Amino acid sequence: MDTRGVLAEVGWEGLEALSGQIETMLRQSATTHGMGRALRALRREIELFRAHQAGREDVTTPIAARRVQIGGGARLLPGFVNIDIMPPADVIYDVREGLPIVDGETEFIFAEHFLEHIDYPTSVKKVVAECYRILKQNGQLVLGVPDAGMVIDAYVDSDPGIRERMMRDWYANRDDQAHFNTYLDLVNYLFRDQDDSDRYTPHLWAYDLDKLVSLCAEAGFRKVEPWPHDPTIANPDRAWGSVYTVAYK
Ligand SMILES: C[S@@+](CC[C@H](N)C(=O)[O-])C[C@H]1O[C@@H](n2cnc3c(N)ncnc32)[C@H](O)[C@@H]1O
């Protein structure tokens, strides 16, 4: 279906009206906390939908790309086609819908602290399969995520050092400090983060080394191994507390 077909099918007027109703309800004191959560989630999904439809209009044919970054946010990598659902990416696209890239020509894909923000299994497995599709033979996919294994080990070992470092490196600037009460709260924040505030985008799934290896192997990658954090590509702030793998097609 072309973009015009999509626009006609969704009915932009209906979507505008729905957005207006959501804003009105969110302003009303009678709107309950639970309803507010659901409305904010729908508002967010409508924003992503709008951004994706606008982005699709800019990509009339699949792009040939040697290097691709997915979900880089403001960290644009030079020499890469940077794809994200939000500006300032080169390509604005909801990658849960696939990658607008040609088959078998990409040499290197990088995605850091992105996978945990999309739904598992449907979207996660689709994105990894799309990465496999666009890579050439021997092409590499590097995935980096918060290391749930580290956080669980520290819980079992009652390791105060990890707890202190998580609070210092990850959560020091957050406005919800009062809710980090026990170590299990930190485990929960890594697994799902909180979604009562628009400031934070929830985590939807947690990963460790085994899970990244399994995901890539299932998609057909012939070899998957740990990737040593390379600050010339990766966010230096992610060096601690993340797990990275490189998968070879
Ligand atoms: C936590 S940020 C990570 C940014 C950067 N990789 C880093 O490590 O600093 C997650 C990024 O994934 C992007 N993202 C989330 N869902 C997406 C989707 N469905 N399609 C494309 N990008 C998405 C967000 O817009 C955001 O830029």
PDBQT file of the ligand as one rigid body, heavy atoms in Angstrom, charges set to zero:
ROOT
HETATM    1  C1  LIG A 301      17.126   5.268  25.213  1.00  0.00    +0.000 C 
HETATM    2  S1  LIG A 301      17.217   5.972  23.628  1.00  0.00    +0.000 S 
HETATM    3  C2  LIG A 301      18.882   5.466  23.183  1.00  0.00    +0.000 C 
HETATM    4  C3  LIG A 301      19.621   6.488  22.396  1.00  0.00    +0.000 C 
HETATM    5  C4  LIG A 301      21.070   6.126  22.077  1.00  0.00    +0.000 C 
HETATM    6  N1  LIG A 301      21.150   4.876  21.346  1.00  0.00    +0.000 N 
HETATM    7  C5  LIG A 301      21.917   6.052  23.316  1.00  0.00    +0.000 C 
HETATM    8  O1  LIG A 301      22.369   4.947  23.668  1.00  0.00    +0.000 OA
HETATM    9  O2  LIG A 301      22.164   7.081  23.944  1.00  0.00    +0.000 OA
HETATM   10  C6  LIG A 301      16.164   4.913  22.633  1.00  0.00    +0.000 C 
HETATM   11  C7  LIG A 301      15.989   5.424  21.226  1.00  0.00    +0.000 C 
HETATM   12  O3  LIG A 301      15.183   4.482  20.490  1.00  0.00    +0.000 OA
HETATM   13  C8  LIG A 301      14.291   5.205  19.667  1.00  0.00    +0.000 C 
HETATM   14  N2  LIG A 301      13.125   4.360  19.352  1.00  0.00    +0.000 N 
HETATM   15  C9  LIG A 301      12.244   3.831  20.244  1.00  0.00    +0.000 A 
HETATM   16  N3  LIG A 301      11.283   3.143  19.605  1.00  0.00    +0.000 NA
HETATM   17  C10 LIG A 301      11.564   3.247  18.276  1.00  0.00    +0.000 A 
HETATM   18  C11 LIG A 301      10.930   2.749  17.109  1.00  0.00    +0.000 A 
HETATM   19  N4  LIG A 301       9.816   2.008  17.193  1.00  0.00    +0.000 N 
HETATM   20  N5  LIG A 301      11.474   3.025  15.900  1.00  0.00    +0.000 NA
HETATM   21  C12 LIG A 301      12.608   3.766  15.820  1.00  0.00    +0.000 A 
HETATM   22  N6  LIG A 301      13.256   4.265  16.894  1.00  0.00    +0.000 NA
HETATM   23  C13 LIG A 301      12.740   4.019  18.114  1.00  0.00    +0.000 A 
HETATM   24  C14 LIG A 301      13.909   6.415  20.519  1.00  0.00    +0.000 C 
HETATM   25  O4  LIG A 301      13.350   7.461  19.749  1.00  0.00    +0.000 OA
HETATM   26  C15 LIG A 301      15.261   6.773  21.147  1.00  0.00    +0.000 C 
HETATM   27  O5  LIG A 301      15.990   7.665  20.359  1.00  0.00    +0.000 OA
ENDROOT
TORSDOF 0
